[in-house]
Amino acid sequence: MDLSARNLGAPRTLAVAAAIVCSLLTGCSLWSGPSKPKPAELGANVPVLGVRQAWTSKVGNIGRLPLDVHVNGSTVTLASADGVVAAVDARTGGDIWRATLGTPLSAGVGSDGKWAAVVSVDNQLIALSDGREIWRKPLSAQAYTAPLVAGNRIFVLAADRSVSAFDAGTGVRLWNQPRPGEPLVLRQSGVLTAVGDTLVVGLSGRMVGFNPDNGTVRWEAPLASPRGTNDVERLVELVGRTSRGGDNVCARAFVSTVGCVNTIRGSVVWTQPASGTEGIHGDDTTIFGTESNGVVVAWRRADGSRAWSSDRLQYRKLTGPLLLGRSVVVGDDTGLVHLLSREDGAPLNRMATDGSGIAAAPVAAGDTLVVVTRNGGVYGFRPD
């Protein structure tokens, strides 16, 4: 978790903010000092579900870049903190293309298979096609959410809460929708996705539906509200990946709630208290999330009631989950990848990587499970 303070549209990092949040918010995932809880013992790995490492590749160091690993068919697009963007063939692990942008990144990567887009730390939106940079355009503020590429347009959610649309081919800005911001923002991925003909964006604790053609607001649905008496206590954001089932989109509000919204009516279906900091995933019946203390939770999609929770990974820093067949897949900060049963959270298998920690929620491309580590290792796993 990282925080920034807005300063004339260009957020600066607060060195003490994370420590303050840890002292004020229940369930914080950052522990320090002698009181740091000891992670639960994993015990021997008994592979109920056979999985093998099919290939490994490398991209530049990820570090603290809020990385979104994007999948289009069998192509996995990813980026490094120092500005390497690569499209990897999930069948072989080989590069389809690779570009070196020569500038550090603050957000990446979005792609529709034809265009790819990232944001640099000096507030430049950079577009690529087939591994070739085609344009750069300045933004009014930093961005920590990967751009959304859809319908030959590139959409950007900036840290000042503005939402913009650009022509993917030319870089012409089509529209910009400013929004009142808050003093603090999270330096991690927010919510920016498309549902039918609606652009769905997380703004503070609200899910907002925009007309993607002109930026007008169609509806707003609150999943969480600011609380407390100071800027840190009142911080509320929608974070990470979402789970879509038809017109229903479920999301997490940072250390506050998990909830679902009907995107046709723009109405909240349900919310439940939850203390996690990462996004969620699921299907038409169940959604899954990881809490700040390493507990994995399953909620019934229809009403938000809890289906099960598992403390087998308690006090491990976990990524957001991936629902993959009968498994819920999560990575941890030691570089382990855990496969848990979707039915009750029982362990099915676990795999090791390079030990540097898993940098982003796992993804699936065809029959390959792909994970990326903080050191830039890219691993492809397949069923035996």
Disulfide bonds with the S-S distance in Angstrom:
Cys250-Cys260 1.82
